[in-house]
Amino acid sequence: MTATRRRLIVDTDAKNEADDQYAIVHALLSPTLDVRGIVPAHFGAERSQTSMLDSRAEVDLLLRLLGRDDVTVANGAERGIADESTPAPSPGADLIVAESKLASADDPLFVTFLGPLTDMATAILTDPAIVDRDVVVVWIGGMGYDVDWSYPAVEFNLRNDIAAANVVFDSGITLWQVPAPIYSMVSVGYAELEEKIAGTSELADYLIAQLVEFNEAHHGEPIESRSLGDSPAISLVLNPRGSVSRTIPSRRFGVDGGYLPGAGHPVKVFEQVDIRYLLEDMFAKIRRFGREHPARTS
């Protein structure tokens, strides 16, 4: 029998920027998604020496604002894998392996990665049979293919664990990739956020405030928008037909983040995502959450 809800794990470097929060909330407010767990991920050591634990604290805060104490949270690795043969064991990787063993053709497991692929690489290195199970890895990361589009450095999610990305891309596991030129187009302005969700709940107000605060802290020029670049990972699981993609042979990644010849396994690369659906569905669910969970007054 075909499952009535899609099973999902969200692996997230939640305190890295200000967009993971929206993707996490969207997943947890979507009735057709069965979120089997959230895995807080590291985001390198450029801004914090405890980045995975920072992500964990942010996940815990979002769950409190959502009033959810029923969601499994399993910490991911504190840093990237040492090399392509050495896993970085973690409860998060163990959760991915355990849930993969329950997957079937009619009830696959989707594992969305909003940051580095560390925990997926560890799951593969720990249990190589996972690549033959009904698991779909959805990764927000990597540069675009054959497009004239610039990125200031090595794409961030890739940069934080290039070795892990190579393990996953070489493995043959079912893989969907949303590269930087696509995920960067999911932009939202302050005015839209204020008009669509502001004042509807403590959760909504936090989502807006932390986005504005991040921009003010990390952008020197005036700005009134931000890309919610992690959100396609959720919308593609919710609505796979709301996209344009092509299947290409898997590559490998060099130290500069560029593509090299790889194992040639099929990888579905998304070239367009239905942004109207993504944003409107998410905003509607956040507004509905506010109606159904009015703030308590003393």
Secondary structure, 3 states (H helix, E strand, C coil): CCCCCEEEEEEECCCCCCCHHHHHHHHHCCCCEEEEEEEECCCCCCCCCCHHHHHHHHHHHHHHHHCCCCCCECCCCCCCCCECCECCCCHHHHHHHHHHCCCECCECEEEEECCCCHHHHHHHHHCHHHHHCCEEEEEECCCCCCCCCCCCCCCHHHHCCHHHHHHHHHHCCEEEEECHHHHCCCEEEHHHHHHHCCCCCHHHHHHHHHHHHHHHHHCCCCCCEEECCCCHHHHHHHCCCCEEEEEEEEEEECCCCCEEEEEEEEEEEEEEECHHHHHHHHHHHHHHHHHHCCCCCC
